[in-house]
Amino acid sequence: MKLDVLAIGAHPDDVDLSCGGTVIKLGKMGKAVGVLDLTRGELGTRGTPEIRTDEAAKAAAILGVKVRENLGLPDGNLESSMENKLALVKAIRRMRPDVLLFPYWKDRHPDHERAYTLCRESWFLAGLEKVGTKDGDMSQEPWRPRAYYHYMQWFEFEPSFIVDISEEFERRMECVRAFRSQFYDPTSEEPDTVLSTPEFLEMLKTRMAYYGDLIGVAYGEPFSSPHPVKVNDPHLLNT
């Protein structure tokens, strides 16, 4: 399947928490968008890999993505090994996205930082002719997405651009709530975490409102670009 955009997260709810509104917006614009979760989140305090797999499927339906897959790499040990890089290269070459969305390089969770390194190195390797990979019995052609952008997780950064997700906000929050095992649930008997408090979801809403305010809208999602962002029509800026 040829994708326009592939959003990659270390854990099954990372994309949904960080850039779910943008994913929904791109789909509404007619873009083919996919999500790739690198691990099953098996070390998480709450839930199980099986529960989180089911939640990810429910969230994917809300996001409206063309595909959501899981590479099954080890949670808590996202090494940028050649084995892991080749697994991601194979996925990139199979889906052939034009743009990647993946974590910023600095974050509270070590897996998020390692996911950045793994994604960036795999993005480059995917375009090299002499890095051979196969999809089944078929040799894959090199494919390097033309751009990648970083979404925000725990630590903030100065955004290169902010996407207006005001119209997508309610659906985005519905997507987050699909991960019921991870977030606030007064009926749950599992241990509390930073994410499972009601304050966390309020913080999430406040952050999106803050970045929305910076561009004069209700809600926004910030992104960092490693290079200047090309603008073809300056007249369309801030419209």
SELOGU-278317 format. One line per 5 residues: number of its first residue (from 1); their letters; for each residue x, y, z of N, C-alpha, C. Coordinates in Angstrom, 3 decimals, always signed. Layout:
BEGIN
NUM	a	X/Y/Z/X/Y/Z/X/Y/Z ~ ...;
//
This chain:
BEGIN
1	mkldv	+0.843/-1.202/+0.000/+0.000/+0.000/+0.000/+0.874/+1.246/+0.000 ~ +0.600/+2.159/-0.891/+1.329/+3.430/-0.965/+0.656/+4.444/-0.056 ~ +1.428/+4.972/+0.906/+0.916/+5.967/+1.839/+1.458/+7.353/+1.513 ~ +0.685/+8.354/+1.881/+1.180/+9.731/+1.833/+1.980/+10.047/+3.096 ~ +1.468/+9.609/+4.246/+2.091/+9.916/+5.537/+2.077/+8.674/+6.422;
6	laiga	+3.196/+8.413/+7.086/+3.284/+7.338/+8.071/+3.705/+7.938/+9.401 ~ +2.861/+7.778/+10.422/+3.166/+8.253/+11.770/+3.669/+7.073/+12.594 ~ +4.839/+7.233/+13.226/+5.486/+6.150/+13.951/+5.595/+6.504/+15.430 ~ +5.237/+5.559/+16.293/+5.328/+5.773/+17.732/+6.019/+4.606/+18.415 ~ +6.647/+4.866/+19.547/+7.317/+3.798/+20.286/+6.307/+2.830/+20.895;
11	hpddv	+5.171/+3.373/+21.351/+4.168/+2.568/+22.045/+2.801/+2.748/+21.380 ~ +1.856/+1.838/+21.622/+0.592/+1.874/+20.903/-0.239/+3.144/+21.022 ~ -0.019/+3.974/+22.045/-0.836/+5.188/+22.166/-0.049/+6.474/+21.882 ~ +1.212/+6.365/+21.491/+2.051/+7.560/+21.334/+1.569/+8.474/+20.217 ~ +1.286/+7.919/+19.061/+0.815/+8.732/+17.937/-0.513/+9.385/+18.280;
16	dlscg	-1.403/+8.619/+18.898/-2.739/+9.115/+19.231/-2.666/+10.286/+20.204 ~ -1.752/+10.192/+21.175/-1.586/+11.256/+22.163/-0.929/+12.501/+21.579 ~ -0.025/+12.311/+20.618/+0.847/+13.400/+20.202/+0.420/+14.104/+18.926 ~ -0.103/+13.353/+17.968/-0.468/+13.984/+16.692/-1.723/+13.378/+16.092 ~ -2.590/+12.870/+16.955/-3.820/+12.245/+16.474/-4.697/+13.183/+15.675;
21	gtvik	-4.768/+14.450/+16.087/-5.583/+15.421/+15.368/-5.071/+15.658/+13.957 ~ -3.754/+15.717/+13.813/-3.152/+15.907/+12.496/-3.404/+14.706/+11.604 ~ -3.315/+13.502/+12.170/-3.598/+12.281/+11.413/-5.043/+12.297/+10.912 ~ -5.969/+12.654/+11.777/-7.379/+12.739/+11.386/-7.573/+13.783/+10.290 ~ -6.946/+14.940/+10.463/-7.080/+16.033/+9.491/-6.562/+15.619/+8.117;
26	lgkmg	-5.407/+14.941/+8.095/-4.847/+14.493/+6.828/-5.783/+13.515/+6.128 ~ -6.393/+12.624/+6.898/-7.343/+11.688/+6.316/-8.550/+12.389/+5.728 ~ -9.051/+13.419/+6.423/-10.178/+14.197/+5.923/-9.826/+14.932/+4.634 ~ -8.549/+15.237/+4.467/-8.079/+15.914/+3.258/-7.858/+14.947/+2.096 ~ -8.119/+13.660/+2.339/-7.976/+12.659/+1.288/-6.614/+12.002/+1.222;
31	kavgv	-5.760/+12.239/+2.214/-4.433/+11.641/+2.236/-4.501/+10.216/+2.796 ~ -3.657/+9.351/+2.255/-3.543/+7.985/+2.769/-2.537/+7.996/+3.914 ~ -3.034/+7.738/+5.125/-2.202/+7.835/+6.334/-2.174/+6.487/+7.041 ~ -1.020/+6.128/+7.566/-0.874/+4.913/+8.340/-0.188/+5.186/+9.667 ~ -0.340/+4.251/+10.596/+0.325/+4.333/+11.897/+1.136/+3.063/+12.100;
36	ldltr	+2.357/+3.229/+12.568/+3.222/+2.094/+12.879/+3.668/+2.214/+14.328 ~ +3.246/+1.261/+15.160/+3.672/+1.200/+16.550/+4.887/+0.274/+16.630 ~ +5.964/+0.740/+17.246/+7.198/-0.041/+17.262/+7.163/-1.190/+18.260 ~ +6.509/-1.001/+19.414/+6.424/-2.046/+20.437/+4.968/-2.276/+20.821 ~ +4.737/-3.314/+21.577/+3.382/-3.623/+22.056/+3.119/-2.998/+23.433;
41	gelgt	+4.095/-2.271/+23.962/+3.913/-1.636/+25.264/+3.810/-2.631/+26.402 ~ +4.540/-3.747/+26.268/+4.393/-4.826/+27.237/+4.941/-4.507/+28.619 ~ +5.766/-3.471/+28.747/+6.296/-3.106/+30.065/+5.437/-2.059/+30.776 ~ +4.375/-1.626/+30.139/+3.502/-0.628/+30.750/+2.901/-1.113/+32.055 ~ +2.735/-0.197/+33.013/+2.187/-0.541/+34.325/+0.755/-1.050/+34.227;
46	rgtpe	-0.016/-0.468/+33.331/-1.429/-0.818/+33.206/-1.689/-1.547/+31.882 ~ -2.669/-2.446/+31.917/-3.048/-3.168/+30.722/-2.095/-4.309/+30.401 ~ -2.368/-4.978/+29.288/-1.540/-6.067/+28.783/-1.307/-5.829/+27.292 ~ -0.331/-6.513/+26.692/-0.138/-6.359/+25.247/-1.401/-6.673/+24.446 ~ -2.149/-7.670/+24.907/-3.377/-8.041/+24.206/-4.430/-6.941/+24.299;
51	irtde	-4.578/-6.365/+25.483/-5.533/-5.273/+25.670/-5.127/-4.078/+24.831 ~ -3.853/-3.766/+24.824/-3.386/-2.586/+24.095/-3.488/-2.787/+22.584 ~ -3.330/-4.003/+22.132/-3.529/-4.292/+20.709/-4.973/-4.037/+20.311 ~ -5.899/-4.477/+21.153/-7.317/-4.254/+20.895/-7.645/-2.761/+20.930 ~ -7.071/-2.046/+21.901/-7.302/-0.605/+21.995/-6.749/+0.135/+20.777;
56	aakaa	-5.578/-0.304/+20.307/-4.969/+0.336/+19.136/-5.841/+0.165/+17.900 ~ -6.473/-0.990/+17.774/-7.369/-1.232/+16.640/-8.590/-0.319/+16.713 ~ -9.143/-0.151/+17.919/-10.287/+0.741/+18.086/-9.896/+2.183/+17.785 ~ -8.714/+2.573/+18.245/-8.248/+3.935/+17.989/-8.012/+4.161/+16.498 ~ -7.492/+3.148/+15.803/-7.237/+3.269/+14.370/-8.521/+3.544/+13.604;
61	ailgv	-9.610/+2.903/+14.026/-10.907/+3.125/+13.369/-11.360/+4.564/+13.564 ~ -11.096/+5.121/+14.734/-11.475/+6.513/+15.008/-10.586/+7.468/+14.220 ~ -9.298/+7.164/+14.157/-8.368/+7.995/+13.383/-8.713/+7.994/+11.897 ~ -9.238/+6.874/+11.418/-9.558/+6.760/+10.009/-8.360/+6.454/+9.140 ~ -7.348/+5.769/+9.705/-6.136/+5.476/+8.942/-6.340/+4.275/+8.025;
66	kvren	-5.514/+4.204/+6.995/-5.581/+3.099/+6.045/-5.026/+1.816/+6.634 ~ -4.028/+1.959/+7.509/-3.394/+0.784/+8.082/-2.789/+1.157/+9.429 ~ -2.812/+0.211/+10.363/-2.083/+0.358/+11.621/-1.416/-0.974/+11.905 ~ -0.091/-0.934/+12.026/+0.675/-2.148/+12.251/+1.557/-1.994/+13.488 ~ +2.053/-3.136/+13.968/+2.957/-3.138/+15.108/+4.177/-3.975/+14.752;
71	lglpd	+5.374/-3.397/+14.908/+6.605/-4.117/+14.563/+6.987/-5.155/+15.610 ~ +6.440/-5.055/+16.825/+6.738/-6.035/+17.859/+8.156/-5.988/+18.387 ~ +8.791/-4.812/+18.325/+10.131/-4.678/+18.898/+10.024/-4.639/+20.424 ~ +11.104/-4.919/+21.156/+11.030/-5.017/+22.622/+10.805/-3.672/+23.306 ~ +9.753/-3.587/+24.084/+9.469/-2.392/+24.868/+10.564/-2.220/+25.915;
76	gnles	+11.011/-0.981/+26.106/+12.057/-0.702/+27.078/+13.457/-0.950/+26.560 ~ +13.561/-1.432/+25.316/+14.884/-1.736/+24.763/+14.882/-1.469/+23.261 ~ +14.482/-0.268/+22.900/+14.393/+0.101/+21.487/+15.778/+0.471/+20.945 ~ +16.620/-0.513/+20.827/+17.969/-0.263/+20.342/+17.958/+0.072/+18.854 ~ +18.906/+0.913/+18.458/+19.070/+1.198/+17.040/+20.030/+0.177/+16.451;
81	smenk	+19.666/-1.094/+16.619/+20.482/-2.189/+16.096/+20.185/-2.355/+14.609 ~ +21.070/-3.039/+13.900/+20.835/-3.257/+12.474/+19.583/-4.098/+12.267 ~ +19.333/-5.043/+13.160/+18.139/-5.874/+13.044/+16.869/-5.023/+13.135 ~ +16.835/-4.129/+14.121/+15.662/-3.268/+14.279/+15.519/-2.280/+13.129 ~ +16.661/-1.741/+12.683/+16.617/-0.789/+11.573/+16.114/-1.461/+10.298;
86	lalvk	+16.552/-2.668/+10.035/+16.097/-3.361/+8.839/+14.603/-3.685/+8.909 ~ +14.108/-3.985/+10.101/+12.661/-4.228/+10.258/+11.868/-2.978/+9.902 ~ +12.367/-1.820/+10.340/+11.677/-0.570/+10.038/+11.870/-0.179/+8.573 ~ +13.057/-0.403/+8.040/+13.309/-0.128/+6.618/+12.335/-0.922/+5.747 ~ +12.123/-2.188/+6.075/+11.195/-3.020/+5.307/+9.790/-2.436/+5.327;
91	airrm	+9.358/-1.946/+6.494/+8.022/-1.352/+6.600/+7.927/-0.072/+5.771 ~ +8.962/+0.761/+5.833/+8.973/+2.009/+5.064/+8.936/+1.721/+3.570 ~ +9.731/+0.777/+3.126/+9.770/+0.445/+1.705/+8.460/-0.183/+1.237 ~ +7.805/-0.913/+2.098/+6.531/-1.542/+1.714/+5.405/-0.523/+1.626 ~ +5.372/+0.438/+2.577/+4.298/+1.430/+2.603/+4.599/+2.664/+1.756;
96	rpdvl	+5.888/+2.921/+1.494/+6.342/+4.000/+0.610/+5.705/+5.363/+0.940 ~ +5.787/+5.789/+2.191/+5.222/+7.106/+2.541/+6.076/+8.246/+2.005 ~ +5.442/+9.355/+1.701/+6.172/+10.557/+1.292/+6.716/+11.306/+2.500 ~ +6.002/+11.201/+3.624/+6.362/+11.945/+4.837/+6.271/+11.022/+6.050 ~ +7.228/+11.164/+6.962/+7.196/+10.449/+8.234/+6.934/+11.441/+9.363;
101	lfpyw	+6.171/+11.010/+10.359/+6.003/+11.735/+11.615/+6.521/+10.821/+12.714 ~ +7.502/+11.301/+13.494/+8.010/+10.472/+14.586/+8.525/+11.350/+15.723 ~ +8.898/+10.755/+16.865/+9.185/+11.546/+18.069/+10.343/+12.531/+17.919 ~ +10.274/+13.573/+18.746/+11.364/+14.532/+18.896/+12.543/+13.830/+19.556 ~ +13.726/+14.378/+19.387/+14.943/+13.687/+19.834/+15.152/+13.682/+21.340;
106	kdrhp	+14.464/+14.564/+22.069/+14.660/+14.652/+23.511/+13.324/+14.468/+24.219 ~ +13.284/+13.526/+25.182/+12.023/+13.271/+25.871/+12.275/+12.604/+27.226 ~ +11.249/+12.613/+28.054/+11.317/+12.003/+29.380/+11.477/+10.488/+29.285 ~ +10.812/+9.864/+28.336/+10.826/+8.404/+28.205/+11.986/+7.985/+27.293 ~ +12.899/+7.136/+27.784/+14.034/+6.715/+26.953/+13.615/+6.074/+25.628;
111	dhera	+12.497/+5.334/+25.632/+12.047/+4.709/+24.389/+11.687/+5.736/+23.328 ~ +11.196/+6.900/+23.750/+10.846/+7.935/+22.784/+12.100/+8.501/+22.125 ~ +13.133/+8.701/+22.933/+14.399/+9.183/+22.380/+15.024/+8.139/+21.452 ~ +14.959/+6.890/+21.852/+15.522/+5.826/+21.021/+14.710/+5.637/+19.746 ~ +13.393/+5.864/+19.851/+12.553/+5.772/+18.657/+12.967/+6.831/+17.645;
116	ytlcr	+13.309/+8.031/+18.139/+13.792/+9.078/+17.238/+15.014/+8.595/+16.465 ~ +16.001/+8.062/+17.187/+17.237/+7.610/+16.538/+16.952/+6.486/+15.555 ~ +16.150/+5.522/+15.983/+15.817/+4.389/+15.118/+15.103/+4.852/+13.852 ~ +14.163/+5.772/+13.987/+13.409/+6.265/+12.836/+14.286/+7.070/+11.890 ~ +15.106/+7.954/+12.448/+15.938/+8.793/+11.597/+16.950/+7.953/+10.813;
121	eswfl	+17.602/+6.992/+11.488/+18.593/+6.173/+10.804/+17.934/+5.258/+9.772 ~ +16.744/+4.759/+10.091/+16.030/+3.890/+9.149/+15.545/+4.684/+7.947 ~ +15.115/+5.935/+8.181/+14.719/+6.815/+7.068/+15.858/+6.920/+6.058 ~ +17.074/+7.096/+6.545/+18.214/+7.243/+5.637/+18.552/+5.926/+4.950 ~ +18.624/+4.846/+5.737/+18.999/+3.548/+5.176/+18.004/+3.067/+4.123;
126	aglek	+16.736/+3.429/+4.294/+15.697/+2.959/+3.373/+15.939/+3.428/+1.948 ~ +16.717/+4.490/+1.782/+16.989/+5.024/+0.456/+18.263/+4.505/-0.178 ~ +18.981/+3.631/+0.521/+20.255/+3.143/+0.008/+20.076/+1.867/-0.815 ~ +20.566/+1.897/-2.037/+20.441/+0.763/-2.969/+21.075/-0.504/-2.404 ~ +22.191/-0.352/-1.707/+22.943/-1.531/-1.269/+22.489/-2.087/+0.078;
131	vgtkd	+21.457/-1.493/+0.659/+20.831/-2.079/+1.852/+19.690/-2.952/+1.349 ~ +19.941/-4.255/+1.282/+18.968/-5.168/+0.698/+17.938/-5.654/+1.705 ~ +16.676/-5.640/+1.311/+15.585/-6.171/+2.130/+14.602/-6.893/+1.211 ~ +13.834/-7.804/+1.811/+12.817/-8.538/+1.063/+11.468/-8.457/+1.761 ~ +10.423/-8.402/+0.962/+9.048/-8.503/+1.462/+8.537/-9.848/+0.985;
136	gdmsq	+8.607/-10.851/+1.862/+8.355/-12.213/+1.428/+9.520/-12.674/+0.574 ~ +9.223/-13.111/-0.646/+10.277/-13.550/-1.572/+10.714/-12.442/-2.516 ~ +10.071/-11.282/-2.432/+10.342/-10.196/-3.369/+11.352/-9.207/-2.787 ~ +12.384/-8.905/-3.558/+13.339/-7.872/-3.153/+12.665/-6.509/-3.206 ~ +12.957/-5.678/-2.224/+12.338/-4.358/-2.157/+13.220/-3.306/-2.833;
141	epwrp	+12.552/-2.337/-3.441/+13.250/-1.212/-4.034/+13.544/-0.166/-2.952 ~ +14.646/+0.577/-3.079/+14.921/+1.658/-2.112/+13.791/+2.687/-2.117 ~ +13.517/+3.254/-0.954/+12.507/+4.311/-0.849/+12.832/+5.178/+0.365 ~ +13.098/+6.438/+0.110/+13.343/+7.363/+1.215/+12.268/+8.455/+1.192 ~ +11.441/+8.542/+2.245/+10.455/+9.625/+2.314/+11.120/+10.984/+2.134;
146	rayyh	+10.443/+11.903/+1.461/+11.055/+13.193/+1.136/+11.233/+14.082/+2.356 ~ +10.500/+13.822/+3.437/+10.612/+14.677/+4.630/+10.181/+13.901/+5.864 ~ +10.658/+14.354/+7.026/+10.139/+13.856/+8.297/+10.003/+15.027/+9.260 ~ +9.014/+14.927/+10.143/+8.752/+15.962/+11.140/+8.544/+15.293/+12.494 ~ +8.894/+16.035/+13.550/+8.802/+15.494/+14.904/+7.573/+16.027/+15.625;
151	ymqwf	+6.836/+15.130/+16.251/+5.721/+15.559/+17.089/+6.182/+15.685/+18.541 ~ +5.397/+16.403/+19.335/+5.757/+16.692/+20.726/+5.167/+15.642/+21.662 ~ +6.011/+15.173/+22.601/+5.525/+14.264/+23.639/+5.651/+14.950/+24.997 ~ +6.518/+14.464/+25.891/+6.544/+15.049/+27.235/+7.231/+16.417/+27.251 ~ +8.424/+16.490/+26.672/+9.174/+17.746/+26.683/+8.729/+18.651/+25.535;
156	efeps	+8.693/+19.947/+25.825/+8.288/+20.910/+24.805/+9.489/+21.368/+23.989 ~ +9.207/+21.884/+22.799/+10.228/+22.471/+21.940/+9.614/+23.668/+21.218 ~ +10.461/+24.489/+20.624/+9.985/+25.611/+19.825/+9.486/+25.055/+18.492 ~ +8.184/+25.138/+18.215/+7.669/+24.497/+16.998/+8.088/+25.209/+15.723 ~ +8.299/+24.410/+14.681/+8.538/+24.942/+13.343/+7.213/+25.326/+12.691;
161	fivdi	+6.175/+24.569/+13.011/+4.830/+24.881/+12.535/+3.813/+24.221/+13.461 ~ +2.596/+24.723/+13.440/+1.512/+24.223/+14.282/+0.315/+23.933/+13.393 ~ -0.261/+22.763/+13.537/-1.407/+22.357/+12.729/-2.698/+22.678/+13.484 ~ -3.606/+23.373/+12.828/-4.911/+23.693/+13.395/-5.758/+22.423/+13.426 ~ -6.070/+21.926/+14.642/-6.886/+20.713/+14.777/-8.198/+21.016/+15.505;
166	seefe	-8.655/+22.249/+15.425/-9.864/+22.646/+16.149/-11.054/+21.774/+15.771 ~ -11.241/+21.535/+14.487/-12.379/+20.733/+14.041/-12.191/+19.252/+14.354 ~ -10.968/+18.831/+14.537/-10.670/+17.421/+14.806/-10.531/+17.118/+16.295 ~ -10.627/+18.130/+17.142/-10.297/+17.969/+18.552/-11.145/+16.900/+19.256 ~ -12.460/+16.963/+19.123/-13.322/+16.019/+19.841/-13.054/+14.587/+19.397;
171	rrmec	-12.879/+14.393/+18.109/-12.574/+13.054/+17.608/-11.204/+12.596/+18.085 ~ -10.266/+13.525/+18.170/-8.936/+13.207/+18.673/-9.000/+12.718/+20.106 ~ -9.776/+13.389/+20.950/-9.905/+12.981/+22.345/-10.642/+11.652/+22.468 ~ -11.586/+11.394/+21.568/-12.259/+10.094/+21.544/-11.248/+8.993/+21.253 ~ -10.317/+9.291/+20.371/-9.267/+8.340/+20.033/-8.386/+8.045/+21.250;
176	vrafr	-8.006/+9.076/+21.987/-7.201/+8.890/+23.200/-7.962/+8.033/+24.208 ~ -9.241/+8.310/+24.372/-10.048/+7.550/+25.343/-10.245/+6.094/+24.936 ~ -9.965/+5.764/+23.668/-10.040/+4.365/+23.238/-9.008/+3.511/+23.981 ~ -7.929/+4.136/+24.440/-6.912/+3.435/+25.230/-7.338/+3.459/+26.700 ~ -8.416/+2.825/+26.966/-9.059/+2.900/+28.283/-8.161/+2.391/+29.410;
181	sqfyd	-7.323/+1.400/+29.107/-6.467/+0.838/+30.164/-5.407/+1.826/+30.636 ~ -5.060/+2.794/+29.798/-3.935/+3.671/+30.097/-4.324/+4.976/+30.778 ~ -5.553/+5.424/+30.573/-5.934/+6.747/+31.050/-7.012/+6.676/+32.126 ~ -7.486/+7.809/+32.540/-8.364/+7.876/+33.702/-9.601/+6.999/+33.546 ~ -9.766/+6.084/+34.483/-10.922/+5.196/+34.532/-11.229/+4.924/+36.000;
186	ptsee	-12.250/+5.567/+36.550/-12.536/+5.416/+37.985/-12.900/+3.991/+38.393 ~ -13.218/+3.127/+37.425/-13.565/+1.742/+37.747/-12.356/+0.811/+37.747 ~ -11.208/+1.316/+37.291/-10.022/+0.469/+37.191/-9.426/+0.187/+38.572 ~ -8.933/-1.031/+38.746/-8.262/-1.419/+39.989/-6.749/-1.541/+39.793 ~ -6.248/-1.112/+38.645/-4.814/-1.182/+38.380/-4.087/-0.015/+39.041;
191	pdtvl	-2.752/-0.125/+39.192/-1.988/+0.957/+39.836/-2.116/+2.268/+39.068 ~ -2.096/+3.363/+39.804/-2.150/+4.683/+39.178/-0.800/+5.019/+38.554 ~ -0.861/+5.781/+37.462/+0.342/+6.295/+36.816/+0.116/+7.779/+36.531 ~ +1.142/+8.426/+36.029/+1.012/+9.833/+35.649/-0.092/+9.995/+34.603 ~ -0.190/+9.043/+33.689/-1.166/+9.144/+32.603/-2.594/+8.845/+33.041;
196	stpef	-2.759/+8.097/+34.126/-4.103/+7.645/+34.501/-4.867/+8.637/+35.371 ~ -4.271/+9.756/+35.713/-4.965/+10.758/+36.519/-5.883/+11.607/+35.642 ~ -6.979/+12.118/+36.185/-7.832/+13.013/+35.393/-7.110/+14.287/+34.995 ~ -6.120/+14.688/+35.796/-5.357/+15.905/+35.493/-4.551/+15.769/+34.196 ~ -4.135/+14.526/+33.872/-3.340/+14.352/+32.660/-4.146/+14.712/+31.412;
201	lemlk	-5.363/+14.255/+31.338/-6.183/+14.566/+30.167/-6.487/+16.059/+30.101 ~ -6.618/+16.693/+31.255/-6.825/+18.142/+31.264/-5.571/+18.863/+30.792 ~ -4.402/+18.343/+31.186/-3.141/+18.923/+30.726/-3.019/+18.806/+29.208 ~ -3.430/+17.655/+28.689/-3.374/+17.431/+27.252/-4.240/+18.456/+26.520 ~ -5.432/+18.665/+27.029/-6.340/+19.651/+26.427/-5.757/+21.059/+26.525;
206	trmay	-5.176/+21.380/+27.688/-4.597/+22.710/+27.889/-3.432/+22.953/+26.944 ~ -2.595/+21.931/+26.750/-1.455/+22.078/+25.838/-1.943/+22.361/+24.420 ~ -2.933/+21.624/+23.965/-3.441/+21.846/+22.610/-4.094/+23.220/+22.483 ~ -4.740/+23.669/+23.560/-5.330/+25.007/+23.543/-4.243/+26.081/+23.498 ~ -3.158/+25.849/+24.217/-2.045/+26.807/+24.217/-1.450/+26.957/+22.820;
211	ygdli	-1.148/+25.827/+22.195/-0.552/+25.910/+20.859/-1.559/+26.387/+19.818 ~ -2.827/+26.130/+20.059/-3.841/+26.702/+19.189/-3.881/+28.212/+19.319 ~ -3.774/+28.693/+20.548/-3.806/+30.141/+20.793/-2.656/+30.850/+20.087 ~ -1.512/+30.185/+19.993/-0.353/+30.795/+19.329/-0.620/+31.090/+17.854 ~ -1.556/+30.346/+17.242/-1.878/+30.579/+15.832/-3.307/+31.099/+15.655;
216	gvayg	-3.923/+31.507/+16.781/-5.234/+32.150/+16.703/-6.399/+31.218/+16.469 ~ -6.278/+29.949/+16.919/-7.372/+28.993/+16.782/-7.607/+28.321/+18.133 ~ -8.614/+27.445/+18.187/-8.958/+26.810/+19.466/-7.918/+25.782/+19.904 ~ -7.484/+24.920/+18.978/-6.563/+23.840/+19.344/-5.530/+23.620/+18.240 ~ -4.291/+23.319/+18.651/-3.227/+23.079/+17.684/-2.269/+22.002/+18.144;
221	epfss	-1.603/+21.383/+17.186/-0.562/+20.388/+17.471/+0.768/+20.875/+16.891 ~ +1.808/+20.961/+17.722/+3.107/+21.493/+17.282/+4.008/+20.425/+16.687 ~ +4.818/+20.857/+15.718/+5.792/+19.972/+15.089/+7.117/+20.697/+14.936 ~ +8.189/+19.912/+14.956/+9.526/+20.446/+14.709/+10.045/+19.867/+13.397 ~ +10.633/+20.732/+12.577/+11.222/+20.288/+11.318/+12.738/+20.412/+11.415;
226	phpvk	+13.495/+19.409/+10.924/+14.961/+19.491/+10.976/+15.527/+20.435/+9.921 ~ +14.682/+20.949/+9.060/+15.125/+21.830/+7.981/+14.057/+22.889/+7.751 ~ +14.379/+23.989/+7.079/+13.363/+25.003/+6.800/+12.197/+24.417/+6.001 ~ +10.995/+24.883/+6.314/+9.794/+24.396/+5.643/+9.523/+25.255/+4.405 ~ +9.424/+24.618/+3.267/+9.196/+25.316/+2.003/+7.775/+25.869/+1.923;
231	vndph	+7.629/+27.100/+1.456/+6.330/+27.733/+1.256/+6.224/+28.187/-0.194 ~ +5.257/+27.659/-0.923/+5.080/+28.033/-2.322/+4.236/+29.289/-2.497 ~ +3.270/+29.482/-1.595/+2.359/+30.624/-1.727/+2.279/+31.360/-0.393 ~ +3.117/+32.384/-0.173/+3.106/+33.127/+1.091/+1.752/+33.737/+1.408 ~ +0.957/+34.004/+0.378/-0.348/+34.625/+0.594/-1.289/+33.709/+1.383;
236	llnt	-1.033/+32.396/+1.329/-1.895/+31.445/+2.021/-1.510/+31.240/+3.495 ~ -0.388/+31.815/+3.918/+0.031/+31.648/+5.320/-0.991/+32.264/+6.253 ~ -1.264/+31.541/+7.351/-2.202/+31.998/+8.388/-3.611/+32.240/+7.855 ~ -4.010/+31.432/+6.857/-5.387/+31.517/+6.372/-6.174/+30.321/+6.862;
//
